[in-house]
Amino acid sequence: MRFVATPAGAQRLRRTAVVRSFALSVIIAVAAPDALAQPQPPSPKPGPAFDAPASAGASGRPATPAPLAQLLANARVLIDSGQADSAFRMLQARVGDYAGDADFDYLLGLAAIDSGRPGEAVIALERVLMERPGFLQARAEIARAYFALREHENARREFEAVAAQRIPEDARRVIGRYLDAIRRVDDDGRPRLVGLLELETGHDSNVNFGSSTGQWVLADGTAVIPLGISLPRNSSVFAGALGLNWTVPMGGGWQWTTGGRVSLRRHPSAHTLDQDQFDLSSGFAFRTGCHQYNMLAQFQHLQLGGAAFRSALGALVQWQCDLDARTQLGAYAQAFSLEFPDEPLRDARRSALGLTFARVLDGARKPVFVAGLQAGTETSRRNLDNLTYDFRGARAALSMGIGNGWRGFAAVSREARDFDGIEPIFGVARSDRQTELRVGAERALTADWSIAPAVTHTRNRSTLEPNDFRRTQAGVTLRYRFQ
């Protein structure tokens, strides 16, 4: 969002509309960290330029000297191209020379907030407003900085001061989005129910994880041809899911949260592999400063072809810290007990440790990078070495705007699994190396509805031939978010 107080500023607004729209999404993500995980409706574009009171147009200073003019021009180019961090460092190095000049301080504040330094932005923009109290664009930017610092009353005051002036309707709608976000933060003190409904249709090339090899070699050296049931089976897919999450503030930074999810997946060409899954979780969250801690008990029940296949009961402990307005770091530990009603030999205990990282990058396309590492063990409760293994994995994902309201993403993951014992039938110890690539996009249709096509390809290379497979899934998901 950018408001311009002079005709020259109007030209700047048109060049930087994309950057301001990016800033809005980052600020809303600060107010609601789950915005990084869940797509939001597209932010309204900044409004056209408007004229401010005469006091905002001139500071009474002599004409800008050439060295400063060139410095500001270079900084403007960097900010407009999404390189706010470079612009901030360049301007910060000259604070001793030019601090107090309203044009210099305005660009310094702008670069600071766009590079995740809201504290420095407030200091610079306060100097601007002391000299030009009617400079509405600077007042709007300092409101954004207050928002990023979670000084919501100050942010509300400044946004309302700008909205009280004669400004274009587009700009007024942008301010309304900020004020709505502040109200949502205020609502965090009350119980809140949010939900997500998903409907999906698509195609699966290997519903049953069928082997990609046409010949298996047994432990005694005998070569056998797998039966048809062990080969890949493809099918169209129809799926639906409903998730609900309820949070109740308890005071002192604590809140109680409970949630559930029901998902159904149907395969017209392979009904015996139809899936029904039920998930429940409940626990507590605690926030202090940048730190948030989650402690949850979790339960999952999976049915395959209408019969119970697996149940999992366990717990998750998670830590997250917002290092700044654009960076989040996290770690987690989880443990589960797995039970297979029809195959008790597969009962196991599973535990894992992991690290997570998320960063909003510079750029007009609003790129967001997410990565994670995990490692753990799954141990047979029947002391079977061939069903006990260690695993370790990594994943990375990048999402960004790709035009016309679409936000694209690409994700890659890699997991290694090494089993402790020899598989008796095949005479080898199983070792898997699984790689998965997922690409897709999402576009908001309304404030609540969005559509998301995606393609996922999985390749598992295994020393155990029945577990060596390829799988490609393609589908389109329609999502409805409500609260």
N, C-alpha and C positions, 0 to 999 in steps of 0.2 A: 504494500500500500504506500503510495507517495502522493502528498499534496504539494502543489507548487505555488509559490507566492508571487512569481514574476513571469512575464511572457517567456523569458529564457528558460525558466523552470518547466514550462509546459512542454518544451521540446525534450527536456530530460525525462519527463514522465513517460512520454511515449516510448523512449528508448529503454526504459527500465521497468516496464510493467511486469515482465516475467520475473525479475528479481524480487519485486515487492510481493507478488503472488507466492513466491517461494518462501518468503519470510513469514507470511501468514500461516502456512502449513507447519513451519517449524515451531512457531509460538504456540499453536494449538496443541502440538505434540508435547510441549513442555507442560501445558495444563493437564493433559490426559496422556500419559506415556503410552497407553495402548494404541494411540493413533499411529505409532510406528508399525505395529503389527497388523492393524486393520485399516483398509482403505477408507478415505474420507471423501465426501462429495467435493467437487471441484470448487476452489475458492473463487469468489467473484473477482473479476479483473479490476484493477485500479481505475478510478474515475479520471476524466479529463482534467486539465488544468483549471484553476479558478483564481480570481484576483483576491488578494488579501488586502487589509487596510494599508494605507500609504506608509505607515510606520514600519511595515515589514519589508518594504522594497529597498530601503537605503539605510546604511548605517552611519552616514556622515563621514566615513573614512575616505581618504584620498584614493584615487584609482589604484586598483590592484597592481603591484609591481610585477614586472615580467617574470622573475624567478618563481613567485608564488603562483601566478597564473598558469605557468607550465606545470608546476607540481600538481595543482588542482586538476588540470586537464588530464594528466597521466593517471591520477587517482580515479577520476571519473571513468576512464576507459577500463581500468582494472575492475571496478565495482560492477560496471555494466556487463562485463564478460564473465561475471561469477567468481572473480578472484579477490574476494573481499579481504582475505587474510593478508595477501600481498599488499593490497592498498593500505591496510591498517599499519603494517610494519613500516611502509614507506613514509606515511604521514606521522606516525609516532616518533620517528627519528628526527622530525623537524618541529616537534612541539615547542622546544625552547625558542625557536625563531618566530613561530607564527601563532602560538596559542593566544586567543583573544580576538583573532580575526574571525568574524562570523562565518564566512565562506569556508575557511580552513576547518574550523571546529565542527561545522555541519557535516562535511565529508568525513572527518575523523570519526564522529559519532555514528554515521551511517555505516562506515566500514567496520567499526567495532561491533555493532549489533549484528550485522550480517555475517561476521566471523565468530560469533558466539562469545562476545565480551560485553554483555549488557552493562556491567558496572562501569567500564571505561566509557561506554556510550552515554550514560547518564551524566558523567562529569563533563564531557565535551558539549553535550546538547544543553546543559544548564548554562554554560557560558554563552551559547548562541541566544538563548531566550532572555538572558539578562540584557543583551544588547538589542535584540529584535523581539520583543514580547509578542508581536503580532505575526510572527513567522509560523504559520499554521503547519507547514510541512515538518518543521523541527519539533513542534509540539506533538504531532502525531507520532514521530519517530521516538521521542522520549517516552511516550505512552507505551510503545512496543517494548522499549528497554525495561520499563518498570514491570511490564507483564512477565518478561523473561526472568526477572529477579523475584517473581511472585509477590511483588508489592502491588496487590490488586486494587487497593483503594486509590493509590496514586495513579495507577493506570486508568482506572475508571474516571477519575477527575479530569485527566488530560484528554481522554477520548471524548468525554461529554463536552469539554470546552471547545474542541474542534467541531463536533457535531452541531453545536449551537450557532455556528456561523453559516453563512450562505455558501453552501458547497454543492457540487453536482450529486444527483441521486446515486450514481454508481459509487462515488466515494462514501456517501452516507451508508450504503448497504455494506461496504467493507467494514466501516466502523461498527455497524450493527453486529457483524460476525464476531468482532473482538469482544464487544460487550456481552454477547451471548456466551462466549467462552468463559468470561469472568463469572457470569451467573452460574455456569455449570460447575466451576470451581467452588463457588459458594454452596451449591447444592450437595457437594461432597459431604457436608455435615449431616445429611439426611439419608435414610435408607434408599437404595437405588436398585432397580431391576432392569437388566439389559438382556436382549435376546438376539439370536441370529438364526434365520431360516435359510436353508440352501436347497436348491433343486438342481440336479445334474443329469445330463444325458451325454453319452459318448460311446467309445469302443475300446475294448481291451483285447490285445493280441494273445495274451497268455494268462487266462483267468486262474488256472490251476498251477502256475509256476512249473509247467512241464519242461522236461529236460531238452536241451538243445542238441544233445548228442544222440545219434541213431544207433549206437552200439555201446554196451556196457561190458566191462571186464570184471569178472568175479575174482575172489581171493585165490581160487585154484587155477586161474588163468583162462577159465571158460569165458568165451565171448557170447553175450546174449543180446537179442534185440528187444528193446522195451515194448511193453504192451501199449495199446493206444491210450489207455487211461493215464499213462505216464508222459505222454507227449503233449505239447502245447495245445490248448483249446481256446479259440477266440469267441468273443460274444459281444453283442451290444450291451450297454450298461444304462440302467436307470437308477438314480439314487436320490435320497432326500435325507436331510438332517435338521434337527431342531435343538438349539442350545440355549440355556437360560443361566444367568448368573446374578446372584443377589448379594449385595454388600450392605452391612450395617455398621456405621461408625460407633465406636465404643469410648472415644475420648482418649486423650494423651497420645495420639498418633496410632492407636490400635483400631482395627476393624475386623469384623467377622465376615467371612465370605463363604458362600456355598453355591454350588452349581451342578448342572447335569446336562447331559447330551445324549440324544437318541439318534442313531443313524441306521438307515436301511439301504441295502445295495442289492439290486436284482440283475441277474444275468439270464436273459431269455433262452440262450443256447446252452446254458449250464446251470440249471436250477439247483442241483445238489451243492453248488458253491455259493448260493445266495447267502448274504451276510446280514445279521442284525447285531448291532453293538450298542451297549448301554454303559455310560460313564457317569460316575458321581464323584464329587470332591467337596471337602469341607475343611475349614481351618481358619487361621488367623493371619493377618498382615500387620506389620508395624513399620511406621515411617518416621525417620528422624534425620533432619538435614537432607543430604543427597541420598541417604541410604534407605532402602526398602527391603524388609525381610518377609518372606512368605513361608508359612508352615502348614502343609495340607496333608490330610489323609485322602487316599484315592482308591477307587474301586472300579474295575472294568469287567464286563461280562460279554463274551463273544459267542454268538450262535452261528453255526454253519449248516446250511440246508435245513434249518428249523430245529436242529439238535444242539445242545450245549457242547461247545468245543473247548473253551478256555475261560478261566476266571483269574483275575489278578487283584491282589489286595496289597497296598503298600503306602508309602509316605514320601513326600517331597519337601525338601528344605531348600530355599532359594534366596540369594542375596543379589540386589541390583543397586547400582549407584549411578546417578546422572552426574558425570564429571563436569559437564557444562551443558549449555542449552542444546548441543548437537551430538553429544557423546554419551553412551551408556555402556557400562561394564557390568558383568554379572557372573555368578558361579552358582552351582547347584549340586545337591546330592540326593539320590533317590534309591529306594530299595523296595522290591516287590517279591511276593510269594506267588508263584504260578501253579495253577492246578488244571489238569486235563482230565475231565471226568471219565472219558472213554479210553484214555491212554495214560494210566497212572504212572507208567515208567517214565513219562516225559515231565512229571512234576519237578519244579526247579525253584531256586532262589536267584533273583537277579538284582545286582546293585551297580550303580554307575555314578561317576563324578564328571562334571562338565564345566566349561567356561563359555561365556557368551560375550559378544561385542557388537555394538551397533553405532554407526556414525552417519550423520547427515553431511554429505560432501558439498563442496562448492560447485556451483554450476546452475545455469538457468533452467535445466531440466529437473532440478530438485532430486539429485541422485541420493539414494540411501544404501549403505553397505552394511550387511549383517553377516557375522561369522560365528562359528562355534567349534569347540573340541570336546570330545567325551571319551571316556575309557571305563571299562568295568568287567564284570564276570557274570556268567550264568552257570550255576552249580547244580548238578543233578541231585535231587533229594533222595534218589535211590543209589547214590554213589557209583553211577555209571560214567566212566571216564569218557566214553565216546559221545556222551551227551553233555559234557561239561566243557566250557570254552571261555577264553578271554576275548574281549572285543575292544576295538579302538576306532575312532572315526573323526572325520572333520567335514564341515560343510561351510559353504559361502554362498551368499546371494546378493544380487545388485538389482535395485529397481529404480526407474526414472521415468519421467514424462516422455512420451513419444509423439505427442501431438493429437489434436482434435479431442482432448479430454481423456485420452488413453494413458495409462501408466503401465509400462512393460516391466517384466522381471525375468531374470535368469538365475537359476540356482544349481549348484553342483555339490554332490556329497560323495564321500568315499568311506567305506567301512571294511575293516579286516577282522576276520573271526578265525581263531586257531583252536582246534579241539584237542583235548588232552590224550584221548585214547584212540586205538585202532577200531575202525568200523568192521565188525566180524565178517559180514557178507562180502565186503569188497577188499579187505586186507590192507586198507590205507587209513591214515588219520585225515580227517576232513579239515580242509583249510579253504576259506572263502575270501574272495576279494570283490566286493560289490561296489559298483559305481552307478550313480543315478544323476541324470541331467533333466532339469525341468525348465521349460520356457513358457511364457504366457503373458497375458495382459489383463487389465481390469479397467472398466470405465463406469463411472456413475451415470445412471439413467435419471434418477431423481435424488432428492436428499437422502432417501432410505434404500433405494434399489440400485444394484450394480450388476454388471454382467462380466464374466471372466472366462475366456477360453484358455486352455492350457494343454500342453503335450509333455508327457513324461516318458523317458526311456531308461530302463534299468538293465544292467548287465552284471550278472553274478558269475564269476569264474571260480570253479570249485574243483578240488582234487577228487571229490566224490561225484561221479558223473550224473546221478539222478538230481543233484542240486545245482548243476550247471545250467543256467537258463538266460534267456533274453525276454524282455517284456516291454511293450509300448502301449501307453494309454493316452487317448485323446478325448477331450470332452469340453463341454461348455457348462458353466455353473451360473445360476441366477441366485443372487443373494439379497436378503431383506434384513436390515438391521432395525431394531426397535427398542424403545425404552419408555 
